[in-house]
Amino acid sequence: MERHLHGQDQVLIPPDLTESFEPIVGQAVTLRPLRREDVDIETVFVSGLSPESRHNRLLGGAIRITREYIEKLTTVDYSRDMALAATVMLEEREALIGVARYVLDAGGESCEFALVVADAWQGRGIGRRMLEKLILVARERGLKRIYGEVLATNRPMLELTRKLGFEVGRHPDDATVTRVALQL
């Protein structure tokens, strides 16, 4: 495992998760674990999301984007959870264009996922590749189920999950949210 030291903290990043691919249209994309030192590119990424993408990702909620919030997003306990960054090189700098993550639930057998791709990069297969990688990692770790909550108006995400074999159903308490789940 790759070790990143920050003061007294030590984060172990899983090996063999980095890959490069070329999306349908565009330049090479690197898919790798999200790291603590990604705070600056994560800040630019989240700040650059359109109101619609932010609304879809945060299920309509208004979360204030603070340094602390971004640090929380980039600090991942890889012994339990997973966060993948999709990056490209723009003007000789690494730019974050997507993040896919899952968080292990309390029972330890299932995980909840979230996925967001920068507006300019949507529709190129990047989200699909990231979600496929999350599913693969969850399977390899012996998890039994991956699930998520998607706004009912977020048709691209609902279509993607259907194509990947997720069961799609109503949320019992909120008609604006759809539950998606895949048995691993």
C-alpha positions as CSV (number, residue, x, y, z in Angstrom):
1,M,0.0,0.0,0.0
2,E,1.1,3.5,-0.8
3,R,1.7,5.6,2.4
4,H,1.0,9.3,2.6
5,L,2.1,11.0,5.8
6,H,0.4,14.1,7.2
7,G,1.6,15.1,10.7
8,Q,0.8,12.2,12.9
9,D,-1.8,10.8,10.5
10,Q,-1.0,8.0,8.1
11,V,-3.2,7.1,5.2
12,L,-2.9,3.8,3.4
13,I,-3.9,3.9,-0.2
14,P,-4.7,0.6,-1.9
15,P,-2.4,-0.5,-4.6
16,D,-3.3,-1.5,-8.2
17,L,-6.3,0.9,-8.5
18,T,-4.7,3.3,-10.9
19,E,-5.5,3.0,-14.6
20,S,-5.6,5.2,-17.6
21,F,-8.2,5.1,-20.4
22,E,-9.4,7.2,-23.2
23,P,-13.1,8.1,-23.0
24,I,-15.4,8.1,-26.1
25,V,-14.2,11.6,-27.1
26,G,-11.3,13.3,-25.5
27,Q,-7.9,12.8,-24.0
28,A,-6.6,10.2,-21.7
29,V,-8.2,10.0,-18.2
30,T,-6.4,8.6,-15.2
31,L,-8.6,6.8,-12.6
32,R,-6.9,6.6,-9.2
33,P,-7.6,6.7,-5.5
34,L,-8.5,10.1,-4.2
35,R,-5.7,11.5,-1.8
36,R,-5.6,14.0,0.9
37,E,-3.3,16.2,-1.1
38,D,-6.1,16.5,-3.7
39,V,-7.8,19.2,-1.6
40,D,-7.0,22.0,-4.0
41,I,-8.1,20.2,-7.2
42,E,-11.2,18.9,-5.3
43,T,-12.0,22.5,-4.4
44,V,-11.8,23.6,-8.0
45,F,-13.8,20.6,-9.1
46,V,-16.7,21.0,-6.6
47,S,-16.8,24.8,-7.1
48,G,-17.0,24.3,-10.9
49,L,-20.0,22.0,-10.9
50,S,-23.2,23.5,-12.4
51,P,-26.1,24.1,-10.1
52,E,-27.8,21.1,-11.7
53,S,-24.9,18.8,-11.1
54,R,-24.5,20.0,-7.6
55,H,-28.2,19.5,-7.0
56,N,-28.1,16.0,-8.4
57,R,-25.0,15.0,-6.4
58,L,-26.2,16.4,-3.1
59,L,-29.8,15.2,-3.6
60,G,-31.0,18.8,-3.7
61,G,-29.4,19.7,-0.4
62,A,-27.5,22.9,0.0
63,I,-24.1,22.0,1.5
64,R,-21.8,24.9,2.1
65,I,-18.5,24.3,0.4
66,T,-15.8,25.0,3.0
67,R,-12.2,24.0,3.3
68,E,-13.2,21.6,6.1
69,Y,-15.9,20.0,3.9
70,I,-13.3,19.5,1.1
71,E,-10.8,18.0,3.6
72,K,-13.4,15.6,4.8
73,L,-14.1,14.5,1.2
74,T,-10.4,13.9,0.5
75,T,-9.7,12.0,3.8
76,V,-10.7,8.4,3.1
77,D,-10.4,5.4,5.4
78,Y,-9.4,2.9,2.7
79,S,-9.7,0.0,5.1
80,R,-13.5,0.6,4.9
81,D,-14.4,3.0,2.1
82,M,-13.3,3.8,-1.4
83,A,-13.0,7.1,-3.3
84,L,-11.8,7.2,-6.9
85,A,-10.7,10.4,-8.7
86,A,-10.8,10.8,-12.5
87,T,-8.2,13.3,-13.6
88,V,-6.8,14.7,-16.8
89,M,-3.8,16.9,-17.6
90,L,-4.9,20.4,-18.6
91,E,-2.2,23.0,-19.3
92,E,0.4,20.8,-17.6
93,R,-1.7,20.6,-14.4
94,E,-3.7,17.7,-13.1
95,A,-7.5,18.5,-13.1
96,L,-10.1,16.5,-11.3
97,I,-13.1,15.8,-13.6
98,G,-15.0,13.1,-11.6
99,V,-15.2,11.4,-8.2
100,A,-16.9,8.1,-7.4
101,R,-17.0,6.8,-3.9
102,Y,-18.6,4.3,-1.6
103,V,-19.0,4.2,2.1
104,L,-19.4,1.0,4.0
105,D,-22.7,0.8,5.9
106,A,-23.0,-0.1,9.5
107,G,-23.6,-3.8,8.8
108,G,-20.3,-4.1,6.9
109,E,-21.7,-6.1,4.1
110,S,-23.1,-3.3,1.8
111,C,-22.0,0.1,0.7
112,E,-23.6,3.3,-0.5
113,F,-22.1,4.9,-3.6
114,A,-22.0,8.4,-4.9
115,L,-20.8,9.6,-8.3
116,V,-20.3,13.0,-9.9
117,V,-18.6,14.0,-13.2
118,A,-17.8,17.6,-14.2
119,D,-20.4,19.0,-16.6
120,A,-18.0,19.4,-19.5
121,W,-17.0,15.7,-19.3
122,Q,-20.4,14.1,-18.9
123,G,-21.7,11.8,-21.6
124,R,-18.3,10.4,-22.5
125,G,-18.4,7.1,-20.5
126,I,-16.3,8.4,-17.6
127,G,-19.1,7.9,-15.0
128,R,-19.7,4.4,-16.3
129,R,-16.1,3.5,-16.0
130,M,-15.8,4.9,-12.5
131,L,-19.0,3.1,-11.3
132,E,-17.8,-0.2,-12.9
133,K,-14.5,0.2,-11.0
134,L,-16.3,0.9,-7.7
135,I,-18.4,-2.3,-8.3
136,L,-15.3,-4.3,-9.0
137,V,-13.6,-3.1,-5.8
138,A,-16.7,-3.8,-3.7
139,R,-16.9,-7.3,-5.1
140,E,-13.2,-7.9,-4.6
141,R,-13.6,-6.8,-0.9
142,G,-16.4,-9.3,-0.4
143,L,-19.3,-6.9,-0.1
144,K,-22.7,-8.3,-0.9
145,R,-24.5,-5.2,-2.2
146,I,-23.9,-1.7,-3.5
147,Y,-26.7,0.9,-3.4
148,G,-27.5,4.5,-3.8
149,E,-30.2,7.2,-3.8
150,V,-30.7,9.1,-7.0
151,L,-33.0,12.0,-7.6
152,A,-35.9,10.8,-9.7
153,T,-35.2,13.6,-12.2
154,N,-31.6,12.5,-12.7
155,R,-32.3,10.5,-15.8
156,P,-28.7,10.0,-16.9
157,M,-27.7,8.4,-13.6
158,L,-30.9,6.2,-13.5
159,E,-30.1,5.0,-17.1
160,L,-26.5,4.2,-16.2
161,T,-27.5,2.2,-13.1
162,R,-30.1,0.3,-15.1
163,K,-27.5,-0.5,-17.8
164,L,-25.1,-1.9,-15.1
165,G,-27.8,-4.2,-13.8
166,F,-29.0,-2.2,-10.7
167,E,-32.5,-2.7,-9.5
168,V,-34.4,0.6,-9.5
169,G,-37.2,1.2,-7.1
170,R,-39.1,3.9,-5.3
171,H,-37.9,5.4,-2.1
172,P,-40.6,4.6,0.5
173,D,-40.4,8.1,2.2
174,D,-39.6,10.4,-0.6
175,A,-41.1,10.4,-4.1
176,T,-38.4,12.7,-5.4
177,V,-35.7,10.0,-4.7
178,T,-35.2,6.7,-6.4
179,R,-33.3,3.8,-4.8
180,V,-30.9,1.8,-6.9
181,A,-29.2,-1.4,-5.7
182,L,-27.0,-4.1,-7.2
183,Q,-26.4,-7.5,-5.6
184,L,-22.7,-8.3,-5.9
